[in-house]
Amino acid sequence: MPTNRQTKQRTLIMQALQGRLDHPTAEQLHRELSAEYPHLGLSTVYRNLELLVQRGELATAPSPDGVVHFDPNLTEHAHFYCTRCKRLLDLPLPEQLTEQITLRPGQRVEAVQLLLSGQCEECGSKTDPQAESQS
């Protein structure tokens, strides 16, 4: 059972997530961190990410790829999933979005999870070989 004390590994994970707009998986974080910290185990990364989510210091992001992505941005925002490169990116939500939605009596919004999918700017600017062969 993970402890509540701040470990070196937990600090490294939070530093690696700080300010990111993408939403890495545990495996991606492990790959990035193990280059500099080869003794950092994948199970340690998973354990610490789960603890940070439980403590409300980190969120998980919805993704159609079925893989858990981690999100350091705890403000209300939407996500954009690139169907080509599989990245998950933050999108700002219009202010007072929840006030514009008509709810039934007694309902109240506690969280918003909005996921858009398509091609990110980077992938959209790349040439699609299938599209070229069809023209």
PyMOL CGO cylinders between C-alpha atoms (Angstrom):
from pymol import cmd
from pymol.cgo import CYLINDER

trace = [
    CYLINDER, 0.00, 0.00, 0.00, 1.52, 3.33, -1.03, 0.3, 1, 1, 1, 1, 1, 1,
    CYLINDER, 1.52, 3.33, -1.03, 2.31, 5.77, 1.71, 0.3, 1, 1, 1, 1, 1, 1,
    CYLINDER, 2.31, 5.77, 1.71, 1.27, 9.38, 1.94, 0.3, 1, 1, 1, 1, 1, 1,
    CYLINDER, 1.27, 9.38, 1.94, 4.83, 10.61, 2.33, 0.3, 1, 1, 1, 1, 1, 1,
    CYLINDER, 4.83, 10.61, 2.33, 6.33, 12.32, -0.71, 0.3, 1, 1, 1, 1, 1, 1,
    CYLINDER, 6.33, 12.32, -0.71, 8.75, 9.85, -2.27, 0.3, 1, 1, 1, 1, 1, 1,
    CYLINDER, 8.75, 9.85, -2.27, 11.51, 10.63, -4.76, 0.3, 1, 1, 1, 1, 1, 1,
    CYLINDER, 11.51, 10.63, -4.76, 9.68, 8.59, -7.40, 0.3, 1, 1, 1, 1, 1, 1,
    CYLINDER, 9.68, 8.59, -7.40, 6.40, 10.47, -6.86, 0.3, 1, 1, 1, 1, 1, 1,
    CYLINDER, 6.40, 10.47, -6.86, 8.22, 13.79, -7.10, 0.3, 1, 1, 1, 1, 1, 1,
    CYLINDER, 8.22, 13.79, -7.10, 9.88, 12.70, -10.38, 0.3, 1, 1, 1, 1, 1, 1,
    CYLINDER, 9.88, 12.70, -10.38, 6.51, 11.66, -11.83, 0.3, 1, 1, 1, 1, 1, 1,
    CYLINDER, 6.51, 11.66, -11.83, 4.82, 14.92, -10.86, 0.3, 1, 1, 1, 1, 1, 1,
    CYLINDER, 4.82, 14.92, -10.86, 7.73, 16.94, -12.28, 0.3, 1, 1, 1, 1, 1, 1,
    CYLINDER, 7.73, 16.94, -12.28, 7.48, 14.96, -15.54, 0.3, 1, 1, 1, 1, 1, 1,
    CYLINDER, 7.48, 14.96, -15.54, 3.76, 15.79, -15.76, 0.3, 1, 1, 1, 1, 1, 1,
    CYLINDER, 3.76, 15.79, -15.76, 3.95, 19.44, -14.71, 0.3, 1, 1, 1, 1, 1, 1,
    CYLINDER, 3.95, 19.44, -14.71, 2.84, 21.84, -17.43, 0.3, 1, 1, 1, 1, 1, 1,
    CYLINDER, 2.84, 21.84, -17.43, 2.16, 19.12, -20.01, 0.3, 1, 1, 1, 1, 1, 1,
    CYLINDER, 2.16, 19.12, -20.01, -0.74, 19.53, -22.39, 0.3, 1, 1, 1, 1, 1, 1,
    CYLINDER, -0.74, 19.53, -22.39, -0.55, 15.99, -23.68, 0.3, 1, 1, 1, 1, 1, 1,
    CYLINDER, -0.55, 15.99, -23.68, -1.77, 13.10, -21.58, 0.3, 1, 1, 1, 1, 1, 1,
    CYLINDER, -1.77, 13.10, -21.58, 0.85, 10.37, -21.31, 0.3, 1, 1, 1, 1, 1, 1,
    CYLINDER, 0.85, 10.37, -21.31, 0.16, 6.80, -20.33, 0.3, 1, 1, 1, 1, 1, 1,
    CYLINDER, 0.16, 6.80, -20.33, 2.01, 5.12, -17.48, 0.3, 1, 1, 1, 1, 1, 1,
    CYLINDER, 2.01, 5.12, -17.48, 4.13, 3.30, -20.06, 0.3, 1, 1, 1, 1, 1, 1,
    CYLINDER, 4.13, 3.30, -20.06, 5.07, 6.56, -21.81, 0.3, 1, 1, 1, 1, 1, 1,
    CYLINDER, 5.07, 6.56, -21.81, 6.05, 8.18, -18.52, 0.3, 1, 1, 1, 1, 1, 1,
    CYLINDER, 6.05, 8.18, -18.52, 8.07, 5.13, -17.55, 0.3, 1, 1, 1, 1, 1, 1,
    CYLINDER, 8.07, 5.13, -17.55, 9.93, 5.19, -20.88, 0.3, 1, 1, 1, 1, 1, 1,
    CYLINDER, 9.93, 5.19, -20.88, 10.71, 8.89, -20.51, 0.3, 1, 1, 1, 1, 1, 1,
    CYLINDER, 10.71, 8.89, -20.51, 11.83, 8.66, -16.88, 0.3, 1, 1, 1, 1, 1, 1,
    CYLINDER, 11.83, 8.66, -16.88, 13.75, 5.38, -17.11, 0.3, 1, 1, 1, 1, 1, 1,
    CYLINDER, 13.75, 5.38, -17.11, 16.18, 6.94, -19.59, 0.3, 1, 1, 1, 1, 1, 1,
    CYLINDER, 16.18, 6.94, -19.59, 17.52, 9.05, -16.72, 0.3, 1, 1, 1, 1, 1, 1,
    CYLINDER, 17.52, 9.05, -16.72, 16.43, 6.78, -13.85, 0.3, 1, 1, 1, 1, 1, 1,
    CYLINDER, 16.43, 6.78, -13.85, 16.98, 3.18, -15.08, 0.3, 1, 1, 1, 1, 1, 1,
    CYLINDER, 16.98, 3.18, -15.08, 16.03, 1.64, -11.72, 0.3, 1, 1, 1, 1, 1, 1,
    CYLINDER, 16.03, 1.64, -11.72, 12.52, 3.14, -11.80, 0.3, 1, 1, 1, 1, 1, 1,
    CYLINDER, 12.52, 3.14, -11.80, 10.10, 0.26, -12.31, 0.3, 1, 1, 1, 1, 1, 1,
    CYLINDER, 10.10, 0.26, -12.31, 6.90, 0.37, -14.34, 0.3, 1, 1, 1, 1, 1, 1,
    CYLINDER, 6.90, 0.37, -14.34, 4.92, -0.94, -11.35, 0.3, 1, 1, 1, 1, 1, 1,
    CYLINDER, 4.92, -0.94, -11.35, 6.26, 1.98, -9.27, 0.3, 1, 1, 1, 1, 1, 1,
    CYLINDER, 6.26, 1.98, -9.27, 5.06, 4.43, -11.90, 0.3, 1, 1, 1, 1, 1, 1,
    CYLINDER, 5.06, 4.43, -11.90, 1.60, 2.79, -11.99, 0.3, 1, 1, 1, 1, 1, 1,
    CYLINDER, 1.60, 2.79, -11.99, 1.34, 2.71, -8.19, 0.3, 1, 1, 1, 1, 1, 1,
    CYLINDER, 1.34, 2.71, -8.19, 2.26, 6.36, -7.82, 0.3, 1, 1, 1, 1, 1, 1,
    CYLINDER, 2.26, 6.36, -7.82, -0.02, 7.52, -10.63, 0.3, 1, 1, 1, 1, 1, 1,
    CYLINDER, -0.02, 7.52, -10.63, -2.95, 5.67, -9.04, 0.3, 1, 1, 1, 1, 1, 1,
    CYLINDER, -2.95, 5.67, -9.04, -2.18, 7.24, -5.66, 0.3, 1, 1, 1, 1, 1, 1,
    CYLINDER, -2.18, 7.24, -5.66, -1.98, 10.74, -7.19, 0.3, 1, 1, 1, 1, 1, 1,
    CYLINDER, -1.98, 10.74, -7.19, -5.37, 10.19, -8.84, 0.3, 1, 1, 1, 1, 1, 1,
    CYLINDER, -5.37, 10.19, -8.84, -6.87, 8.95, -5.54, 0.3, 1, 1, 1, 1, 1, 1,
    CYLINDER, -6.87, 8.95, -5.54, -5.49, 12.02, -3.76, 0.3, 1, 1, 1, 1, 1, 1,
    CYLINDER, -5.49, 12.02, -3.76, -6.98, 14.33, -6.40, 0.3, 1, 1, 1, 1, 1, 1,
    CYLINDER, -6.98, 14.33, -6.40, -3.60, 15.64, -7.55, 0.3, 1, 1, 1, 1, 1, 1,
    CYLINDER, -3.60, 15.64, -7.55, -3.94, 14.08, -10.99, 0.3, 1, 1, 1, 1, 1, 1,
    CYLINDER, -3.94, 14.08, -10.99, -6.85, 13.05, -13.22, 0.3, 1, 1, 1, 1, 1, 1,
    CYLINDER, -6.85, 13.05, -13.22, -7.39, 10.39, -15.81, 0.3, 1, 1, 1, 1, 1, 1,
    CYLINDER, -7.39, 10.39, -15.81, -8.54, 11.42, -19.26, 0.3, 1, 1, 1, 1, 1, 1,
    CYLINDER, -8.54, 11.42, -19.26, -11.13, 9.59, -21.36, 0.3, 1, 1, 1, 1, 1, 1,
    CYLINDER, -11.13, 9.59, -21.36, -9.72, 8.03, -24.49, 0.3, 1, 1, 1, 1, 1, 1,
    CYLINDER, -9.72, 8.03, -24.49, -11.21, 5.87, -27.24, 0.3, 1, 1, 1, 1, 1, 1,
    CYLINDER, -11.21, 5.87, -27.24, -8.02, 3.79, -27.41, 0.3, 1, 1, 1, 1, 1, 1,
    CYLINDER, -8.02, 3.79, -27.41, -8.95, 2.06, -24.14, 0.3, 1, 1, 1, 1, 1, 1,
    CYLINDER, -8.95, 2.06, -24.14, -5.66, 3.05, -22.50, 0.3, 1, 1, 1, 1, 1, 1,
    CYLINDER, -5.66, 3.05, -22.50, -5.60, 5.17, -19.35, 0.3, 1, 1, 1, 1, 1, 1,
    CYLINDER, -5.60, 5.17, -19.35, -4.05, 8.57, -19.98, 0.3, 1, 1, 1, 1, 1, 1,
    CYLINDER, -4.05, 8.57, -19.98, -3.04, 10.84, -17.10, 0.3, 1, 1, 1, 1, 1, 1,
    CYLINDER, -3.04, 10.84, -17.10, -3.92, 14.52, -16.96, 0.3, 1, 1, 1, 1, 1, 1,
    CYLINDER, -3.92, 14.52, -16.96, -2.19, 17.02, -14.65, 0.3, 1, 1, 1, 1, 1, 1,
    CYLINDER, -2.19, 17.02, -14.65, -4.67, 19.75, -15.63, 0.3, 1, 1, 1, 1, 1, 1,
    CYLINDER, -4.67, 19.75, -15.63, -7.38, 19.72, -12.95, 0.3, 1, 1, 1, 1, 1, 1,
    CYLINDER, -7.38, 19.72, -12.95, -9.34, 22.65, -14.37, 0.3, 1, 1, 1, 1, 1, 1,
    CYLINDER, -9.34, 22.65, -14.37, -12.51, 22.03, -16.36, 0.3, 1, 1, 1, 1, 1, 1,
    CYLINDER, -12.51, 22.03, -16.36, -11.54, 21.41, -20.00, 0.3, 1, 1, 1, 1, 1, 1,
    CYLINDER, -11.54, 21.41, -20.00, -12.26, 19.17, -22.97, 0.3, 1, 1, 1, 1, 1, 1,
    CYLINDER, -12.26, 19.17, -22.97, -9.98, 16.75, -24.78, 0.3, 1, 1, 1, 1, 1, 1,
    CYLINDER, -9.98, 16.75, -24.78, -9.10, 16.19, -28.41, 0.3, 1, 1, 1, 1, 1, 1,
    CYLINDER, -9.10, 16.19, -28.41, -8.01, 12.68, -29.48, 0.3, 1, 1, 1, 1, 1, 1,
    CYLINDER, -8.01, 12.68, -29.48, -5.97, 12.42, -32.67, 0.3, 1, 1, 1, 1, 1, 1,
    CYLINDER, -5.97, 12.42, -32.67, -7.04, 9.31, -34.55, 0.3, 1, 1, 1, 1, 1, 1,
    CYLINDER, -7.04, 9.31, -34.55, -3.75, 9.27, -36.44, 0.3, 1, 1, 1, 1, 1, 1,
    CYLINDER, -3.75, 9.27, -36.44, -1.00, 9.75, -33.83, 0.3, 1, 1, 1, 1, 1, 1,
    CYLINDER, -1.00, 9.75, -33.83, -3.18, 8.69, -30.84, 0.3, 1, 1, 1, 1, 1, 1,
    CYLINDER, -3.18, 8.69, -30.84, -2.26, 11.77, -28.77, 0.3, 1, 1, 1, 1, 1, 1,
    CYLINDER, -2.26, 11.77, -28.77, -4.76, 13.26, -26.36, 0.3, 1, 1, 1, 1, 1, 1,
    CYLINDER, -4.76, 13.26, -26.36, -4.63, 17.06, -26.07, 0.3, 1, 1, 1, 1, 1, 1,
    CYLINDER, -4.63, 17.06, -26.07, -6.34, 19.68, -23.89, 0.3, 1, 1, 1, 1, 1, 1,
    CYLINDER, -6.34, 19.68, -23.89, -9.00, 21.98, -25.35, 0.3, 1, 1, 1, 1, 1, 1,
    CYLINDER, -9.00, 21.98, -25.35, -10.47, 24.94, -23.49, 0.3, 1, 1, 1, 1, 1, 1,
    CYLINDER, -10.47, 24.94, -23.49, -14.20, 24.92, -22.82, 0.3, 1, 1, 1, 1, 1, 1,
    CYLINDER, -14.20, 24.92, -22.82, -16.40, 27.97, -23.36, 0.3, 1, 1, 1, 1, 1, 1,
    CYLINDER, -16.40, 27.97, -23.36, -17.01, 29.83, -20.10, 0.3, 1, 1, 1, 1, 1, 1,
    CYLINDER, -17.01, 29.83, -20.10, -20.21, 28.90, -18.28, 0.3, 1, 1, 1, 1, 1, 1,
    CYLINDER, -20.21, 28.90, -18.28, -20.76, 25.88, -20.54, 0.3, 1, 1, 1, 1, 1, 1,
    CYLINDER, -20.76, 25.88, -20.54, -22.61, 24.05, -17.81, 0.3, 1, 1, 1, 1, 1, 1,
    CYLINDER, -22.61, 24.05, -17.81, -24.97, 27.02, -17.37, 0.3, 1, 1, 1, 1, 1, 1,
    CYLINDER, -24.97, 27.02, -17.37, -25.96, 26.72, -21.04, 0.3, 1, 1, 1, 1, 1, 1,
    CYLINDER, -25.96, 26.72, -21.04, -27.08, 23.11, -20.67, 0.3, 1, 1, 1, 1, 1, 1,
    CYLINDER, -27.08, 23.11, -20.67, -30.69, 22.52, -19.68, 0.3, 1, 1, 1, 1, 1, 1,
    CYLINDER, -30.69, 22.52, -19.68, -30.90, 20.10, -16.80, 0.3, 1, 1, 1, 1, 1, 1,
    CYLINDER, -30.90, 20.10, -16.80, -33.91, 18.36, -15.33, 0.3, 1, 1, 1, 1, 1, 1,
    CYLINDER, -33.91, 18.36, -15.33, -35.08, 19.54, -11.90, 0.3, 1, 1, 1, 1, 1, 1,
    CYLINDER, -35.08, 19.54, -11.90, -32.81, 18.19, -9.18, 0.3, 1, 1, 1, 1, 1, 1,
    CYLINDER, -32.81, 18.19, -9.18, -29.86, 17.55, -11.52, 0.3, 1, 1, 1, 1, 1, 1,
    CYLINDER, -29.86, 17.55, -11.52, -26.58, 19.41, -11.17, 0.3, 1, 1, 1, 1, 1, 1,
    CYLINDER, -26.58, 19.41, -11.17, -23.33, 19.15, -13.05, 0.3, 1, 1, 1, 1, 1, 1,
    CYLINDER, -23.33, 19.15, -13.05, -20.36, 18.00, -10.98, 0.3, 1, 1, 1, 1, 1, 1,
    CYLINDER, -20.36, 18.00, -10.98, -17.94, 17.23, -13.79, 0.3, 1, 1, 1, 1, 1, 1,
    CYLINDER, -17.94, 17.23, -13.79, -17.68, 17.59, -17.54, 0.3, 1, 1, 1, 1, 1, 1,
    CYLINDER, -17.68, 17.59, -17.54, -15.88, 15.13, -19.81, 0.3, 1, 1, 1, 1, 1, 1,
    CYLINDER, -15.88, 15.13, -19.81, -16.02, 16.15, -23.44, 0.3, 1, 1, 1, 1, 1, 1,
    CYLINDER, -16.02, 16.15, -23.44, -13.96, 14.24, -25.99, 0.3, 1, 1, 1, 1, 1, 1,
    CYLINDER, -13.96, 14.24, -25.99, -13.57, 15.32, -29.61, 0.3, 1, 1, 1, 1, 1, 1,
    CYLINDER, -13.57, 15.32, -29.61, -11.68, 13.21, -32.12, 0.3, 1, 1, 1, 1, 1, 1,
    CYLINDER, -11.68, 13.21, -32.12, -10.08, 13.80, -35.50, 0.3, 1, 1, 1, 1, 1, 1,
    CYLINDER, -10.08, 13.80, -35.50, -6.60, 14.75, -36.62, 0.3, 1, 1, 1, 1, 1, 1,
    CYLINDER, -6.60, 14.75, -36.62, -4.40, 17.11, -34.66, 0.3, 1, 1, 1, 1, 1, 1,
    CYLINDER, -4.40, 17.11, -34.66, -2.77, 20.09, -36.39, 0.3, 1, 1, 1, 1, 1, 1,
    CYLINDER, -2.77, 20.09, -36.39, 0.51, 18.22, -36.78, 0.3, 1, 1, 1, 1, 1, 1,
    CYLINDER, 0.51, 18.22, -36.78, -1.07, 15.13, -38.38, 0.3, 1, 1, 1, 1, 1, 1,
    CYLINDER, -1.07, 15.13, -38.38, -3.53, 17.17, -40.44, 0.3, 1, 1, 1, 1, 1, 1,
    CYLINDER, -3.53, 17.17, -40.44, -0.64, 18.96, -42.15, 0.3, 1, 1, 1, 1, 1, 1,
    CYLINDER, -0.64, 18.96, -42.15, 1.08, 15.68, -43.08, 0.3, 1, 1, 1, 1, 1, 1,
    CYLINDER, 1.08, 15.68, -43.08, 0.34, 14.19, -46.46, 0.3, 1, 1, 1, 1, 1, 1,
    CYLINDER, 0.34, 14.19, -46.46, -1.98, 11.17, -46.34, 0.3, 1, 1, 1, 1, 1, 1,
    CYLINDER, -1.98, 11.17, -46.34, -0.66, 8.55, -48.83, 0.3, 1, 1, 1, 1, 1, 1,
    CYLINDER, -0.66, 8.55, -48.83, -4.14, 6.98, -49.20, 0.3, 1, 1, 1, 1, 1, 1,
    CYLINDER, -4.14, 6.98, -49.20, -5.72, 10.33, -50.08, 0.3, 1, 1, 1, 1, 1, 1,
    CYLINDER, -5.72, 10.33, -50.08, -3.04, 10.98, -52.70, 0.3, 1, 1, 1, 1, 1, 1,
    CYLINDER, -3.04, 10.98, -52.70, -3.52, 7.58, -54.37, 0.3, 1, 1, 1, 1, 1, 1,
    CYLINDER, -3.52, 7.58, -54.37, -7.29, 8.15, -54.60, 0.3, 1, 1, 1, 1, 1, 1,
    CYLINDER, -7.29, 8.15, -54.60, -6.98, 11.52, -56.40, 0.3, 1, 1, 1, 1, 1, 1,
]
cmd.load_cgo(trace, "trace")
